[in-house]
């Protein structure tokens, strides 16, 4: 079960990174072409947000099951950069990215904002979330 969750988390992480990039490009193109903010933009943003939430759910389960997660928490492990990454930096950063992306999606629900304002806010929040996710993926595992 642990191996399946771990491999799912890795695979969905790559899918998430790709999806967020596609969503950002889609939103940016529509913004630059001055297209109206419609349902297709909301659906694209929703797909990115839901994928992020699925990834967070699997990550939280892994955090409590993995020998690299909560069970490894100690003062000694905080002195080791890879242990600290898995125990503190990766989970907190990814939760922060999920919150930022969720806030970005919620901004689109405000009726009082103009289409331009919705596009700009959505782009800012999703780009920040994408940047955090890309930065905190453990790339060192594949080098």
N, C-alpha and C positions, 0 to 999 in steps of 0.2 A: 504493500500500500504506500509506504514512504517513497519508494522509488518511482511509482506511478505519479504521485503528487509532485515530486521534485522535477521529473521530466516534463510534466504538464506545465509547471510553473516556468521552466526554462522556455518551452515552446510558445506558451501564451505571451511570455515577455517579449520575445522577438516579434510575434504577431502584433502585440500592442504597440511596440515601437513603430512598426511599419504602418499600422492603421492610423496612429496619431499623426504621422508624417503625411499620409494621404489626406486625412481630414483637414489638416492645416493648409495643405496645398489647395484642396478643393475650396475651402473658405476664402483663402487669399485670392484665388482666381475670380471667384464670384464677386468679392469686394472690389477688386481692381476693374472688373468689367461693369461695375455699378449695377449688378443684378439685384432684384428685390430680395429681402431676407424672408425666405419662405420655408415651407415644410421640409424640403430636401436638405437645407442647411441644418435644421433642427435634428433631422434623422441622422445625418452624418455625425453631428456632435454627440448625439445620444449613443450611437454605436461606439464611439471612442470612449465615452464615459462608462458605459456598461462593461466594455472589455476591461477597462481599468479596475472596476469594482470586482469583477470575477478574479482578476489577477491578485488583487488585495486579499480577497477571501481565501484563495489557495495559499497565498503567502502567510497569512495569519495562522492557518492550520499548520503549515510547515514550521512556523516559528516555535510552536509549542511541541511539535513532534520531533523536529530535527535535533541531532546532537550538536549542531552549530548554533542553535537558537537559544531560547530561554534557559535550557538546562545547562548551558555552558557559561552562564552569567556569573562572573566573579571578578574580584579586583585584579587578579593575575591576568585574566583574559583581556581586560581593558588595556593592558600594556602591549598586547600583541595586535598589530594593525589589522590582520585578516579576521581575527576573532571579533575585534571591536566593530569591524565593518558589518559582519553578519548579525551581531547582537544588537547594535544600536543604530549605526549610520544608515544601512540599507532599509530596515523596517520603518524608521522614523521618516526618512526622506521619501520613501514611496507613499506612506500615508499622507505626507504633506502634498505630494504631487496629486494624489487622488482628491484631496480636499480642494486644491486649486482648480483642477479640471471640473469638479462638481460645481464649484462656484461659477466657473465660466459658463457651464451649461445653464445654470439657474438664471444667469443674467439675461439669457435669451427669452425668458418668460415675462420679463417686464414690458408691458404694453406701452408705457410712456416713452421708452427710448426710441430714437430714430434707427433706421436700418443701418446707417453708417456707424452709429455708436455701438449697436449690437455686434456688428462685424468686428470692429476694433477691439472691443472687450473680449469677445470670444477668441480672437487671434492672440491677444496678449496672454490670457489665462491658459489656453491650450499650448502655446509655445513655451510658456514657463513650465507647465507640467511635463511636456515632452523633454525639455532640457534636463529637468531633474531626473526623470526616468532614464534618459540616455546616460547621464553622468553616473548614476548609481547602479547600473547593471554591472555585475562582476565580470568585466571584460577579461580580467586577468586569468580566468578559468580557461579561456580559449587561446591564450597566447603561448 
